[in-house]
Amino acid sequence: MKYLIRTFAAALTAFSAPALAQTYAITNGHLMVTGEAENPQEIVNGTIIVRDGRIIAVGENITVPENAEVFDAGGMPVTPGLF
């Protein structure tokens, strides 16, 4: 049983590591950037770049990296941390 658990844990680690090393771009999204709670910024047709599980860029004129997997939000709202 311990062997099975160790094998499963090793497989899970091996398959999850590449997912963390990817770059994603969410384009054409309606963004509400809340850097300051009293003065949120609305960005229409915005882009978010996520690399290694962290947001690295947010804005209107963001260049999408060539290796990024692109998701078109189609003008829909994109919110941080809400499912």
C-alpha positions in Angstrom: 0.0 0.0 0.0 2.8 2.4 0.8 4.4 1.7 -2.6 1.1 2.6 -4.3 0.9 5.9 -2.4 4.5 6.8 -3.2 4.0 5.9 -6.8 0.8 8.0 -7.0 2.6 10.9 -5.3 5.6 10.7 -7.7 3.2 10.6 -10.7 1.2 13.6 -9.4 4.4 15.6 -8.9 5.8 14.7 -12.3 2.6 15.7 -14.1 1.9 18.8 -12.1 5.3 20.4 -12.4 5.1 21.1 -16.2 1.7 22.8 -15.6 3.4 25.3 -13.2 6.1 26.1 -15.7 3.7 27.3 -18.4 2.7 30.8 -19.6 -0.9 31.7 -20.1 -2.5 34.8 -21.6 -6.1 35.8 -21.1 -6.9 38.3 -23.8 -9.9 40.5 -24.6 -11.2 40.5 -21.0 -13.2 43.1 -19.2 -10.9 43.7 -16.1 -11.5 45.6 -12.9 -8.0 46.3 -11.4 -8.3 47.0 -7.7 -4.8 48.1 -6.8 -6.4 50.8 -4.7 -9.8 50.0 -3.2 -11.1 53.6 -3.4 -10.0 54.0 -7.0 -10.5 50.8 -9.1 -9.4 50.9 -12.7 -11.6 49.5 -15.4 -9.9 48.0 -18.5 -11.9 47.0 -21.5 -10.2 44.5 -23.9 -7.5 43.9 -21.4 -4.8 41.2 -21.2 -3.5 39.2 -18.3 -0.2 37.3 -18.5 0.3 34.4 -16.0 3.7 32.7 -15.8 4.6 29.9 -13.4 1.3 30.4 -11.5 1.8 34.2 -10.9 0.3 37.2 -12.6 3.2 39.1 -14.3 1.3 41.7 -16.4 -2.1 43.3 -16.6 -3.2 46.0 -19.0 -4.5 47.1 -22.4 -1.3 47.1 -24.5 0.4 43.9 -23.2 2.5 41.9 -25.6 1.6 38.2 -25.4 4.7 36.0 -25.2 5.1 33.6 -28.2 5.1 30.5 -25.9 1.9 31.5 -24.1 -1.3 29.5 -24.3 -3.9 32.1 -25.2 -7.5 32.1 -23.9 -9.9 34.7 -25.5 -12.3 36.0 -22.8 -14.6 37.4 -25.5 -15.2 40.7 -23.6 -16.5 38.8 -20.6 -15.5 40.0 -17.0 -12.3 38.5 -15.6 -12.0 38.7 -11.9 -9.1 37.6 -9.6 -9.7 34.6 -7.3 -13.4 34.2 -8.0 -14.8 31.0 -9.4 
